[in-house]
Amino acid sequence: EHTRGWSLLSESQRQNLISHTLLERSGTPQEIADLVYFITVEASYMTGSVIRCDGGYCLGGESVLPIPAGDL
C-alpha cells in the first residue's frame, strides 16, 4: 500500500495479490523497519542470508497475474 507500484494497480489486482498472500494482507512500513532493525542490531552475527518478508506470498503459488512490468 505504500509503494508507487501499488497505487498503479486496479482494486481487482490488489485483491488478487492480497488473497495470494498467506497472511491475506499487505505488509506495513513498520514491519519492514522491524526486520531491518533486527538484522542490523539484534542479529549482528548473521551474514549472507536471504530473509523473505512477504507475508507468505512466495508460498501462495501462481494463482494471480504478475505485476505489470515497470510498475515497481
C-alpha positions as semicolon CSV with decimal commas, in nm:
position;residue;x (nm);y (nm);z (nm)
1;E;0,000;0,000;0,000
2;H;0,296;0,228;0,046
3;T;0,467;0,194;-0,291
4;R;0,417;0,366;-0,624
5;G;0,352;0,030;-0,789
6;W;0,066;-0,049;-0,551
7;S;-0,115;0,271;-0,641
8;L;-0,095;0,185;-1,012
9;L;-0,280;-0,146;-0,967
10;S;-0,654;-0,177;-1,004
11;E;-0,859;-0,275;-0,700
12;S;-0,904;-0,620;-0,854
13;Q;-0,528;-0,664;-0,897
14;R;-0,469;-0,552;-0,537
15;Q;-0,724;-0,802;-0,407
16;N;-0,564;-1,079;-0,613
17;L;-0,224;-1,003;-0,461
18;I;-0,364;-0,991;-0,108
19;S;-0,561;-1,314;-0,150
20;H;-0,246;-1,483;-0,285
21;T;-0,057;-1,388;0,034
22;L;-0,093;-1,640;0,316
23;L;-0,148;-1,365;0,575
24;E;-0,417;-1,217;0,346
25;R;-0,295;-0,859;0,387
26;S;-0,018;-0,633;0,270
27;G;0,279;-0,555;0,491
28;T;0,338;-0,224;0,663
29;P;0,641;0,003;0,658
30;Q;0,681;-0,068;1,031
31;E;0,708;-0,443;0,964
32;I;0,987;-0,380;0,714
33;A;1,158;-0,142;0,958
34;D;1,133;-0,405;1,233
35;L;1,310;-0,659;1,011
36;V;1,582;-0,409;0,917
37;Y;1,634;-0,330;1,286
38;F;1,655;-0,698;1,374
39;I;1,912;-0,767;1,103
40;T;2,129;-0,466;1,181
41;V;2,109;-0,459;1,561
42;E;1,987;-0,787;1,707
43;A;2,140;-1,031;1,458
44;S;2,483;-0,874;1,412
45;Y;2,649;-1,216;1,369
46;M;2,422;-1,311;1,080
47;T;2,575;-1,279;0,732
48;G;2,486;-1,386;0,381
49;S;2,123;-1,470;0,448
50;V;1,811;-1,425;0,240
51;I;1,512;-1,334;0,452
52;R;1,173;-1,322;0,287
53;C;0,940;-1,060;0,425
54;D;0,640;-1,120;0,201
55;G;0,362;-1,239;0,429
56;G;0,381;-1,585;0,273
57;Y;0,338;-1,462;-0,085
58;C;0,615;-1,691;-0,213
59;L;0,424;-1,991;-0,076
60;G;0,095;-1,898;-0,240
61;G;0,161;-2,042;-0,587
62;E;0,088;-1,882;-0,921
63;S;-0,281;-1,801;-0,881
64;V;-0,259;-1,428;-0,959
65;L;-0,146;-1,218;-1,251
66;P;0,207;-1,078;-1,234
67;I;0,255;-0,708;-1,162
68;P;0,285;-0,519;-1,492
69;A;0,646;-0,452;-1,595
70;G;0,784;-0,118;-1,483
71;D;0,525;-0,059;-1,210
72;L;0,751;-0,126;-0,915
